[in-house]
Amino acid sequence: MEGREQRSGSEHWWILRVFSLVFYFGHVSAQIRYSVPEGVKEGYTIGNVAKDLGLDAGTLMDRRFRIVSGSKDALFQVNQNNGVLSVSSSIDREELCEDNVNCLINLKIVVENPLEIHYVAVEITDINDNSPSFPEKEQHFKMWEHTALGTRFQLHAARDPDTPTNSVRAYKLSRDDSFEIDFRKNDEDKIPFLVLKKPLDRESRKEHRLILTAVDGGNPAKSGSMNISITVLDTNDNSPIFSQATYSVTIQENTAIGTVVIKVNATDLDEGLNGDIEYALGNTLKRKVYDIFQLDNMTGEISVKGQVDFEDTEVFKLDVQATDKGQPPLAAESRVIIKIQDVNDNEPEIEVTSLLNLVPEDSKPGTVIALISVADKDSGPNGKITVNLSENVHFELKPSIQDNMYSFVTKALLDREVTSFYDITIKASDLGQPPLSTSKVLNVQISDVNDNAPKFPQNPLELYLMENNAPGTSILSVSATDQDLNENAAITYNLVRGNGLQNDMSAFLNVNSDNGNIYALKSFDFETMKTFQFHVVATDSGTPPLSSNVTVNVYILDQNDNTPVILYPINNNGSAACVEEIPRNVNHGHLVSKVRAYDADIGYNGWLLFSIQEVTDHTLFGLDRYTGQVRTLRSFAETDEAKHNMIILIKDNGNTSLSATATVIVHVVEPKEAFAASNPKNTVTNEDENNVTFYLIITLSSVSGLFIISIIVLIVMQCSKPTDSSKYLQETNYDGTLCHSIQYRSGDKRYMLVGPRMSIGSTIVPGSNGNTLVVPDRRRRASVEVRIRQI
């Protein structure tokens, strides 16, 4: 019979499993159900979840195939390589499910990309691994003689924590002619009773010793035994009688300790001690009953002793005995059923399963960030939950197909540069009266994506670089900023290399890619190039990288690095020397010679001054410091020497002056008046020379006038349009000497006009009433006003 019951249970289980699989394949959201016996070894294969769910085993690792629910999940594990569900630790069904007939473990299995949740139920089936046991090794009875035949004495029931199939199925009593065993079906349990079948005779036998054996329904069966001792006493022939065979009452959970739940009542027809009744709880109840309730043995009142919790136990069943004080005492039994009514005493619980530790700022609306599940241990309206989200326009909760499951998703576009962190409060409230609620804060960290290009604070940049810079030194440092983070904000700098044209200087520059320091690989010469332009690109390290560039305009500033070059006098061997012959009878102011020179520099650095360094007679000759003309200061006397040596110093006006010297040798000769009188051509020649001198004066006047007109036109043009990249305007006078220029002196931060017959004190002074030249100074982002003093 037991074998037929096992086969019937097995067939019922396979039908249930097939139905579950059919229901699963018909509906994606259905639950798969497996069974596994308790006590199997670790690694025992339960089933292939991936195969049963129709998932591709090759994608399980990438889709993060895993179990996410509950503290009991440690009993099981899934293999991400093949989708097999197996046992990860030893399973004891009796410890796991206690007295529950059906031991089910519900698992939530998650796969991502796309996100799917599957529900798997694993039933732990029982094996016969426990023997029946009695609460005591021996039970003692005292029985009066002449006890009525058929009297029943309740024995300790044996307990077997296995399922009913493998639990206690039968009791066997050792052979005794006076007693037999009988049972009473008490819900799931069989309670044994010792039944008197023959009258007792104390005089013939004072004591009976029996052995009660409990046998379970396992295959093979297991058993346990208890000794029974019976002492025969004198007679008490009336047993107590309860007013009701079964008492029933309903109380609310959390009832105060000491509250009387119910009062039982029994009567005995006997008198005296044989009619006095004492009450007691049955000694085979669960320990939990003794911890929560107590019975007054005199009045029969049952009161609350411990905490009453509906979520722990909904119904308590108490066995109450009434025993008189006769000799022997007689007893009666009654069942008290206490039902617990639920009250709203449990707050909802919120469980968050985070799927994304960091949320990229470019996530699209609807991106799932986390799974939210809520639960309430209460029942009815007290266990129904509503979930709300703190006001936030970027996120929302979407309900799942299963009750109390929600997806936490993005609602709007995110921007880490605006908000990098969110604290979202999730509030769950039940529908009890009064309602209870709980809150949980979800921290959402926004991760950076490369959506911002590097940015220079100023574009273009102006660089004023002194010529003759040392090669390899830093001339400029550029810096860009990026609002992104980490590698997306790590900036490298590079030069934009040109196409090799004449004005392309990028080949002579280098940039430190890490800090933006720009180095010149050559020394620049103002006289060769006055300005050039290059471009620097700042690129971040994001994927894909973003970049921006800046234009750098470079202006070369002049230094006094060129020595004056003498154009005249120059002799055949290349030295600066000449011999001049003049008649002794020349007058004061006679032009003896003229030294011509030029300087490749500009401004003060190219403005040349002439002076006599050495001369034979200081009273005879004078030198114009601006034009280099050597003239006589007086007429020659008879006592003056015929040969005079003169060393002329030519120097510029740089901060550190550079100079050159020229030697003029003057020979004083006697006038050839007779030759001039006898030779008419000589007179014609003198007249021609006078004519040439006249024309030269006219020419010089014209050139000077044209120069003044050019200066005026230049001033008008500078006032009417922006200046070009050059900071310098220059003119060369008729004799090859630099005589006028406009120079910007960085130390004084002002422009000045320099030229012939101008000393340092004659520089342009702001606020003078001369003509005004306005040249923009880009370094200061303001117009620099230059006033030209009339000469």
C-alpha positions in Angstrom: 0.0 0.0 0.0 2.8 2.4 0.8 4.5 1.6 -2.5 1.3 2.4 -4.3 1.1 5.8 -2.5 4.7 6.6 -3.5 4.0 5.7 -7.1 0.9 7.8 -7.1 2.8 10.8 -5.7 5.5 10.4 -8.3 3.0 10.2 -11.2 1.2 13.3 -9.8 4.6 15.2 -9.7 5.5 14.3 -13.3 2.0 15.5 -14.4 2.5 18.7 -12.5 6.0 19.2 -14.1 4.8 18.6 -17.6 1.9 21.0 -17.0 4.4 23.6 -15.8 6.6 23.2 -18.9 3.6 23.4 -21.2 2.4 26.5 -19.4 6.0 28.0 -19.7 6.3 27.5 -23.4 2.8 28.9 -23.9 3.5 32.1 -21.9 7.0 33.6 -21.5 6.3 34.8 -18.0 5.4 31.2 -16.7 7.3 29.5 -14.0 9.6 26.5 -14.5 9.5 23.9 -11.7 12.1 21.3 -10.8 12.4 18.8 -7.9 15.5 17.6 -6.1 15.7 15.2 -3.1 17.2 16.4 0.1 20.6 15.2 1.1 22.1 15.1 -2.4 25.8 16.0 -2.8 27.1 19.4 -3.8 27.1 19.8 -7.6 24.1 17.6 -8.1 22.4 18.6 -11.4 18.8 19.7 -11.1 18.1 20.7 -14.7 19.3 22.9 -17.6 17.5 26.2 -17.1 18.9 27.8 -20.2 17.7 24.9 -22.3 14.2 24.9 -20.7 13.9 28.6 -21.2 15.1 28.5 -24.8 18.2 30.6 -24.1 21.4 30.4 -26.2 24.0 28.8 -23.9 26.8 30.7 -25.8 25.4 34.1 -24.8 24.9 33.4 -21.0 28.2 34.7 -19.9 27.8 38.0 -21.8 24.2 38.4 -20.7 25.2 37.9 -17.0 23.0 34.8 -16.5 22.6 34.6 -12.7 20.3 34.0 -9.6 19.3 37.3 -7.9 16.6 36.5 -5.4 16.5 35.6 -1.7 18.8 34.5 1.0 18.2 30.8 0.2 19.8 31.2 -3.2 23.1 30.0 -1.7 21.7 26.5 -1.9 21.8 26.6 -5.7 24.0 27.9 -8.5 23.8 28.3 -12.2 26.6 27.6 -14.6 27.0 30.6 -17.0 28.7 28.3 -19.6 25.9 25.8 -20.1 22.9 27.1 -18.1 22.8 24.1 -15.7 21.1 24.6 -12.3 22.9 22.6 -9.6 23.1 22.2 -5.8 25.8 24.3 -4.2 25.5 23.2 -0.6 23.9 20.4 1.4 20.1 20.6 1.7 18.2 19.5 4.8 14.5 19.6 4.0 13.4 19.4 7.7 15.6 22.4 8.6 14.6 24.4 5.6 10.9 24.0 5.6 10.1 22.6 9.0 6.5 21.2 9.0 5.5 22.4 5.6 4.3 19.6 3.4 5.4 21.2 0.2 8.9 22.6 0.4 9.3 25.0 -2.5 12.2 27.4 -3.1 11.4 30.2 -5.6 14.3 31.6 -7.6 14.6 34.7 -9.8 17.0 34.2 -12.7 18.0 37.3 -14.6 19.7 37.7 -18.0 20.6 41.1 -19.6 20.8 42.6 -23.0 17.9 42.6 -23.2 16.8 42.3 -19.6 14.7 39.2 -18.8 13.5 37.8 -15.5 12.5 34.1 -15.2 11.0 32.4 -12.2 12.1 28.9 -11.2 10.6 26.9 -8.4 12.6 24.0 -6.9 10.7 21.5 -4.8 12.8 19.7 -2.1 11.5 16.2 -1.9 11.8 14.2 1.3 13.8 11.1 1.9 13.5 8.9 4.9 16.5 10.2 6.9 14.8 10.6 10.3 13.6 7.9 12.7 10.5 8.3 14.9 11.3 9.6 18.4 9.4 10.1 21.6 9.6 13.1 23.8 10.5 10.9 26.8 12.2 7.5 27.1 9.6 6.3 29.5 6.0 7.1 30.3 4.4 6.1 33.6 0.8 5.5 34.4 -1.1 4.9 37.7 -4.3 2.9 37.2 -6.9 2.0 39.7 -8.1 -1.5 39.8 -11.6 -2.0 38.5 -10.8 0.6 35.9 -13.5 0.3 33.2 -12.6 -1.8 30.3 -11.9 0.2 27.2 -10.4 3.1 29.2 -8.0 5.0 27.0 -4.8 6.5 28.2 -3.0 8.9 25.8 0.5 8.0 25.1 3.3 10.3 24.0 3.1 10.6 20.2 6.2 9.9 18.3 7.4 12.6 16.0 9.2 12.2 12.7 10.2 15.4 10.9 10.0 13.7 7.5 6.9 14.3 5.3 3.7 12.4 6.0 4.7 9.6 3.6 7.9 9.0 5.5 6.6 10.0 8.9 5.0 7.8 11.6 2.6 5.4 10.0 1.9 2.8 12.8 2.5 2.0 16.5 3.2 -1.5 17.9 2.7 -2.5 21.5 4.6 -5.3 23.2 2.4 -8.3 24.1 0.2 -7.8 27.2 -3.2 -9.4 27.8 -4.5 -6.4 29.7 -3.7 -3.7 27.2 -3.9 -2.9 23.5 -2.9 0.1 21.3 -5.4 2.3 19.6 -5.1 5.6 17.6 -6.9 8.8 17.1 -6.5 10.7 13.9 -5.6 14.2 15.0 -5.2 16.3 11.8 -1.9 15.1 10.4 -0.8 13.2 13.5 -1.8 9.8 14.8 -2.0 10.0 18.6 -1.6 6.6 20.3 -3.8 5.5 23.2 -3.3 2.7 25.6 -6.6 0.9 26.0 -7.5 -1.4 28.8 -9.0 -4.6 27.5 -9.1 -6.7 30.6 -9.8 -5.8 34.2 -6.9 -4.9 36.4 -6.2 -6.9 39.5 -3.7 -5.2 41.8 -3.5 -8.3 44.0 -2.4 -10.5 41.2 -0.2 -7.9 39.4 0.8 -4.5 40.7 2.8 -3.2 37.7 2.8 -3.7 34.0 5.8 -2.8 31.8 5.2 -2.4 28.0 7.3 -1.2 25.0 5.6 1.1 22.5 7.3 1.1 19.0 6.6 3.7 16.4 7.3 2.7 12.7 7.5 5.2 9.9 6.4 4.8 6.3 9.9 4.8 4.7 11.4 2.0 2.6 13.1 0.6 4.4 11.1 1.6 7.5 12.7 3.2 10.6 11.4 2.9 14.1 11.7 4.3 17.7 10.5 3.0 21.0 9.4 4.1 24.5 9.0 2.2 27.7 5.6 2.3 29.4 5.2 1.5 33.1 1.7 1.1 34.7 1.1 1.1 38.4 -2.2 -0.3 39.5 -4.0 1.7 42.3 -7.3 1.6 44.0 -10.4 2.6 42.0 -11.8 6.0 41.0 -14.6 5.2 38.6 -15.7 8.7 37.2 -13.7 10.7 34.7 -14.0 14.5 34.2 -16.2 15.6 31.3 -15.5 18.8 29.3 -18.4 21.1 28.4 -17.3 21.1 24.7 -15.3 18.6 22.8 -13.6 21.4 20.8 -13.3 25.1 21.8 -12.6 27.8 19.2 -11.7 31.5 19.6 -10.2 34.3 17.5 -7.8 37.0 18.8 -5.8 39.7 17.2 -2.0 39.5 16.8 0.0 41.5 19.2 -2.6 40.8 22.0 -1.2 42.1 25.3 0.6 39.6 27.5 -1.7 38.4 30.3 -4.9 38.7 28.3 -7.3 35.8 28.9 -8.1 34.1 25.6 -10.6 31.5 26.7 -11.8 29.4 29.7 -12.4 25.7 29.4 -14.6 23.9 31.9 -14.9 20.2 32.9 -17.0 18.5 35.6 -16.6 15.3 37.6 -19.5 13.4 39.2 -17.3 12.1 41.9 -17.1 13.8 45.2 -14.2 14.9 47.3 -10.7 14.5 45.9 -12.0 12.3 43.2 -14.2 15.2 42.0 -11.5 18.0 42.2 -10.2 18.8 38.7 -6.9 20.1 37.6 -6.2 21.3 34.1 -3.0 20.9 32.0 -1.8 21.4 28.5 -1.0 18.3 26.6 2.6 17.4 26.7 3.0 16.6 23.1 2.4 20.1 21.7 5.0 22.2 19.9 7.4 24.2 22.0 6.0 27.4 20.4 2.6 26.8 22.1 4.2 26.6 25.6 6.1 29.8 24.9 3.0 31.9 23.8 0.1 30.5 26.0 -0.3 29.4 29.5 -3.2 27.5 31.3 -4.3 28.1 34.8 -4.5 24.6 36.3 -7.3 25.5 38.7 -9.6 27.8 36.7 -9.0 26.5 33.2 -8.2 30.0 31.8 -5.9 30.2 28.9 -4.0 33.5 28.7 -1.3 35.1 26.5 2.3 34.5 27.7 4.4 35.6 24.8 4.3 37.6 21.5 1.5 36.6 19.2 2.5 37.1 15.6 0.1 36.4 12.7 3.0 36.3 10.2 4.6 33.5 12.3 1.6 31.3 13.0 -2.0 31.8 11.9 -3.7 29.0 14.0 -2.7 27.4 17.3 -4.2 24.0 18.3 -4.0 23.2 22.0 -4.7 19.8 23.7 -6.1 20.4 27.2 -6.4 17.7 29.8 -8.7 17.7 32.9 -7.7 15.3 35.7 -9.4 14.6 38.9 -7.7 14.0 42.2 -9.2 10.6 42.9 -7.1 7.5 43.4 -6.5 6.8 40.7 -7.1 10.1 39.0 -9.3 10.1 35.9 -8.6 12.5 32.9 -10.5 13.9 29.9 -9.3 15.8 26.9 -10.5 18.6 24.8 -9.1 20.6 21.8 -8.8 24.4 21.8 -8.3 26.1 18.4 -7.0 29.7 18.6 -7.2 31.7 15.4 -5.0 34.8 15.0 -6.4 37.8 13.2 -3.9 40.0 11.2 -3.3 43.6 12.1 -1.2 46.1 10.2 2.0 45.8 12.1 4.6 45.3 9.4 6.1 48.0 7.3 6.6 47.2 3.6 10.0 46.0 2.6 11.9 47.3 -0.4 14.5 45.2 -2.2 16.7 46.8 -4.9 18.6 44.8 -7.4 21.1 47.1 -9.1 21.9 46.2 -12.7 23.9 49.3 -13.5 26.5 50.6 -11.1 27.2 53.6 -13.3 24.6 55.1 -15.7 26.2 56.7 -18.8 25.1 60.2 -19.4 24.1 59.4 -23.0 21.7 56.7 -21.9 18.4 56.9 -23.8 15.1 57.4 -22.0 13.7 54.0 -20.9 17.1 52.6 -19.9 16.7 50.1 -17.0 18.9 51.0 -14.1 17.6 48.7 -11.3 14.9 46.3 -10.4 12.7 47.2 -7.4 10.6 44.6 -5.6 8.4 45.3 -2.5 6.8 42.9 0.0 4.6 43.1 3.1 4.2 40.3 5.6 0.7 41.4 6.4 -2.3 40.0 4.5 -5.3 41.4 2.9 -5.4 45.2 2.5 -2.6 45.4 5.1 -0.3 43.6 2.6 -1.3 45.6 -0.5 1.4 48.1 -1.4 1.7 51.3 -3.4 5.1 52.6 -4.6 5.9 56.2 -5.2 9.1 58.0 -6.4 10.4 61.3 -5.2 9.8 64.1 -7.7 12.5 63.9 -10.4 12.0 64.5 -14.1 14.8 62.2 -15.1 13.6 58.8 -13.6 10.4 56.8 -13.2 9.1 53.4 -12.0 7.5 51.1 -14.5 5.4 48.1 -13.1 6.3 44.6 -14.2 4.0 41.8 -15.2 4.4 40.3 -11.7 2.9 42.0 -8.7 5.1 44.2 -6.6 7.9 44.3 -9.2 9.0 47.5 -10.8 11.7 48.6 -13.2 13.6 51.8 -12.3 14.3 53.5 -15.7 15.5 56.8 -17.1 12.8 59.2 -18.2 14.8 62.1 -19.8 18.2 62.7 -21.1 21.1 63.0 -18.6 24.0 65.4 -18.5 26.8 64.6 -16.1 28.3 68.1 -16.5 25.0 69.5 -15.1 24.2 66.8 -12.4 26.6 64.0 -11.7 24.8 62.3 -8.8 21.2 61.7 -7.9 19.6 60.6 -4.6 16.2 59.1 -5.5 13.9 58.3 -2.6 11.5 55.3 -3.2 8.6 55.2 -0.8 6.4 52.1 -0.3 3.1 52.4 1.6 0.5 49.7 2.5 -3.3 50.1 2.5 -3.8 49.3 6.2 -5.4 51.6 8.8 -3.4 53.4 9.7 -1.1 52.9 6.7 2.6 52.0 7.3 5.3 53.0 4.9 9.1 52.7 4.4 11.6 54.6 2.2 14.8 53.7 0.6 17.3 56.0 -1.1 18.7 54.9 -4.4 22.0 56.5 -5.3 22.5 57.0 -9.0 26.0 57.9 -10.2 26.2 59.3 -13.8 29.3 58.3 -15.7 31.0 60.5 -18.2 31.0 60.2 -21.9 33.1 62.3 -24.3 30.7 65.0 -25.3 32.7 68.1 -24.7 35.6 69.2 -26.8 38.6 71.0 -25.3 38.3 74.8 -25.2 40.9 77.5 -25.3 40.1 80.5 -23.1 41.2 82.9 -25.9 41.5 82.6 -29.6 43.6 83.9 -31.3 46.7 84.4 -29.1 49.3 87.2 -29.6 53.0 86.4 -29.0 55.7 89.1 -29.0 59.0 87.4 -29.3 62.4 89.1 -29.2 64.7 88.1 -32.1 67.8 86.0 -31.5 66.0 83.8 -29.0 67.9 80.7 -27.8 66.9 77.6 -29.8 65.2 74.9 -27.6 63.7 77.4 -25.1 60.0 77.7 -24.4 58.5 80.7 -26.0 54.8 80.2 -25.1 52.5 77.9 -23.2 48.9 77.2 -24.3 46.3 75.6 -22.2 42.8 74.3 -22.9 40.1 72.9 -20.6 37.7 70.1 -21.0 34.5 69.7 -18.9 34.6 65.9 -19.1 36.4 63.6 -16.7 39.4 61.3 -16.6 40.6 60.2 -20.0 37.8 62.2 -21.7 39.4 65.3 -20.2 43.1 64.2 -20.7 44.3 66.7 -23.3 47.2 66.4 -25.7 48.6 69.3 -27.8 49.9 69.1 -31.3 51.0 71.6 -33.9 49.2 71.9 -37.2 52.0 71.3 -39.7 51.8 73.5 -42.8 52.3 72.8 -46.5 55.9 74.0 -46.6 55.2 77.5 -48.0 57.6 80.3 -47.3 55.8 81.7 -44.3 55.3 78.2 -42.7 57.3 78.2 -39.4 55.7 75.1 -37.9 58.7 73.0 -38.9 60.8 75.2 -36.6 58.5 74.8 -33.6 57.7 71.9 -31.2 55.0 71.5 -28.6 55.0 69.4 -25.4 51.9 67.2 -25.9 51.3 67.0 -22.2 51.5 70.6 -20.9 51.2 72.7 -24.1 54.7 74.4 -23.8 55.8 75.5 -27.2 59.5 75.5 -28.0 61.4 77.3 -30.8 63.8 75.0 -32.6 65.7 77.9 -34.2 66.6 81.5 -33.5 64.4 84.0 -35.3 65.8 87.1 -37.1 63.7 90.2 -37.2 65.5 91.4 -40.4 64.5 88.1 -42.1 60.9 87.7 -40.8 58.8 90.0 -38.8 55.7 88.0 -38.2 54.3 84.5 -38.8 51.3 82.4 -37.7 50.8 78.8 -36.5 48.0 76.7 -35.1 47.9 74.4 -32.0 45.3 71.6 -31.8 44.1 70.4 -28.3 42.7 66.8 -28.5 41.2 64.9 -25.6 41.6 61.1 -25.1 38.0 60.1 -25.3 36.4 57.7 -27.8 36.0 59.2 -30.3 38.4 62.0 -29.5 37.2 65.6 -29.8 39.5 68.6 -30.5 39.7 72.3 -31.1 42.5 74.6 -32.2 43.9 78.0 -31.5 45.7 80.4 -33.8 48.9 82.0 -32.5 50.1 85.2 -34.2 53.8 85.7 -33.6 55.5 89.2 -33.8 59.3 89.3 -33.9 60.7 92.2 -31.9 64.0 93.9 -33.1 67.2 93.7 -31.1 70.4 95.7 -31.7 72.3 92.9 -33.4 73.6 94.6 -36.5 76.8 96.7 -36.6 76.7 99.8 -38.8 78.0 99.1 -42.4 80.1 101.8 -44.0 79.2 102.5 -47.6 81.7 105.3 -48.1 84.7 105.6 -47.8 85.7 102.1 -49.1 89.1 101.6 -50.7 90.2 98.8 -53.0 91.3 96.5 -50.3 87.9 96.8 -48.5 89.0 99.0 -45.6 87.0 102.0 -44.6 89.5 104.7 -45.6 89.9 107.4 -48.2 92.2 110.3 -49.2 90.6 113.7 -49.9 92.5 116.7 -51.5 91.3 120.2 -50.9 92.9 123.6 -51.9 94.4 125.5 -49.2 92.4 128.6 -50.1 88.9 127.1 -49.4 86.6 129.0 -47.2 84.8 128.2 -44.0 82.1 125.5 -44.4 83.8 123.8 -47.4 82.6 120.2 -47.9 85.6 118.0 -47.5 84.0 114.5 -47.5 80.9 112.6 -46.5 80.8 109.3 -44.7 77.8 107.1 -45.7 76.6 104.1 -43.6 73.5 102.1 -42.9 72.3 99.7 -40.1 70.0 96.7 -40.9 68.2 97.3 -37.5 65.3 99.7 -37.2 64.3 102.4 -34.8 66.9 103.4 -32.3 68.8 100.3 -33.1 69.2 101.5 -36.7 69.6 105.2 -36.0 73.2 106.2 -36.8 75.2 109.0 -35.3 78.6 110.2 -36.5 81.4 111.7 -34.4 85.1 112.4 -34.7 87.1 110.0 -32.7 90.5 111.3 -33.6 91.7 114.3 -35.7 95.0 116.1 -36.2 93.6 119.6 -35.6 90.2 120.0 -33.9 89.9 123.6 -35.1 90.0 122.9 -38.8 87.3 120.3 -39.4 83.8 119.6 -38.1 81.4 116.7 -38.5 77.6 116.7 -38.8 76.5 114.0 -36.4 73.5 113.1 -38.4 74.6 113.3 -42.1 78.3 112.4 -41.7 79.4 115.5 -43.7 82.9 116.7 -42.9 83.4 120.5 -43.5 86.0 123.0 -42.7 85.5 125.1 -39.7 87.9 127.9 -40.8 90.2 129.0 -43.6 93.6 127.4 -43.7 96.6 129.4 -42.4 100.1 129.2 -43.8 101.2 127.5 -40.6 98.6 124.6 -40.9 100.0 121.3 -41.9 99.4 119.9 -45.3 98.2 116.4 -44.2 95.5 115.7 -41.7 94.2 112.3 -40.4 90.7 112.0 -39.2 89.0 108.8 -37.6 85.2 109.0 -37.7 83.1 106.8 -35.4 79.7 105.6 -36.6 77.5 104.1 -33.9 73.8 103.2 -33.5 71.4 104.2 -30.6 70.6 100.7 -29.3 70.6 100.0 -25.6 74.0 98.5 -26.2 75.5 100.5 -29.0 77.3 98.9 -31.9 79.8 101.0 -33.9 82.3 101.1 -36.9 85.1 103.5 -37.8 86.2 105.1 -41.0 89.5 106.9 -41.7 89.6 110.1 -43.8 93.0 111.5 -44.8 92.9 115.1 -46.0 95.7 116.5 -48.1 95.9 120.3 -48.3 97.3 121.4 -51.8 98.2 124.7 -53.2 95.6 126.3 -55.5 96.3 126.0 -59.2 95.1 129.3 -60.2 97.4 129.6 -63.3 96.3 126.3 -64.5 92.7 127.3 -64.0 93.2 130.6 -65.9 95.0 128.9 -68.9 92.4 126.1 -69.0 89.0 127.3 -69.9 87.6 123.9 -69.5 88.4 124.0 -65.8 86.1 127.0 -65.5 83.3 125.2 -67.3 83.9 122.3 -64.9 83.5 124.5 -61.8 80.4 126.0 -63.2 79.1 122.5 -63.8 79.9 121.5 -60.3 78.0 124.5 -59.0 75.0 123.5 -61.2 75.2 120.0 -59.8 75.2 121.4 -56.3 72.1 123.5 -57.1 70.3 120.5 -58.5 71.3 118.4 -55.5 69.8 121.0 -53.2 66.6 121.0 -55.2 66.5 117.2 -55.1 67.1 117.0 -51.4 64.3 119.5 -50.8 61.9 117.5 -53.0 62.8 114.3 -51.2 62.2 115.9 -47.8 58.9 117.2 -49.0 57.9 113.8 -50.3 58.9 112.3 -47.0 56.8 114.7 -45.0 53.8 114.0 -47.4 54.4 110.2 -47.0 54.3 110.5 -43.2 51.0 112.5 -43.3 49.5 109.9 -45.7 50.7 107.1 -43.5 49.1 108.7 -40.4 45.8 109.1 -42.3 45.9 105.5 -43.4 46.6 104.2 -40.0 43.8 106.1 -38.5 41.3 104.9 -41.1 42.1 101.2 -41.2 43.6 98.5 -38.9 47.3 98.2 -38.9 49.0 95.2 -40.5 50.9 92.5 -38.5 54.1 94.5 -38.7 54.8 96.9 -35.9 57.3 98.9 -37.8 57.2 101.6 -40.5 60.4 102.9 -41.9 61.9 105.2 -44.6 65.4 105.5 -45.9 66.8 109.0 -46.8 68.5 109.8 -50.0 72.0 109.0 -48.9 71.4 105.5 -47.7 71.2 106.3 -43.9 68.2 105.2 -41.9 66.7 108.5 -40.9 63.1 108.0 -39.9 61.3 105.0 -38.2 58.5 104.3 -35.8 59.5 101.9 -33.1 57.5 100.2 -30.2 59.6 99.9 -27.1 58.2 97.1 -24.9 59.9 98.4 -21.8 58.1 101.7 -22.0 55.0 100.3 -23.6 54.9 103.2 -26.1 55.7 104.0 -29.8 58.2 106.7 -30.8 59.3 108.3 -34.1 63.1 108.4 -34.4 65.1 110.0 -37.2 67.8 112.5 -38.0 68.5 115.2 -35.5 66.4 113.5 -32.8 67.8 112.8 -29.4 66.4 110.5 -26.7 64.6 113.4 -25.3 62.7 114.0 -28.5 60.7 110.7 -28.3 57.0 110.9 -28.8 55.3 111.9 -25.6 51.6 111.0 -25.1 49.5 114.1 -24.8 51.6 116.3 -27.1 49.8 118.4 -29.7 51.5 116.8 -32.7 49.9 114.6 -35.3 48.4 111.4 -33.9 49.2 107.8 -35.1 46.9 105.1 -33.6 48.3 101.6 -33.8 46.4 98.8 -31.9 48.4 96.9 -29.3 46.8 93.5 -29.4 48.5 92.3 -26.3 46.6 94.8 -24.2 43.4 94.6 -26.3 43.3 98.4 -26.4 44.4 101.1 -28.9 47.8 102.6 -28.2 47.8 106.3 -29.2 51.1 107.6 -30.7 51.6 111.3 -31.2 54.3 112.5 -33.6 56.2 115.6 -32.8 56.9 117.8 -35.8 60.6 118.1 -36.7 
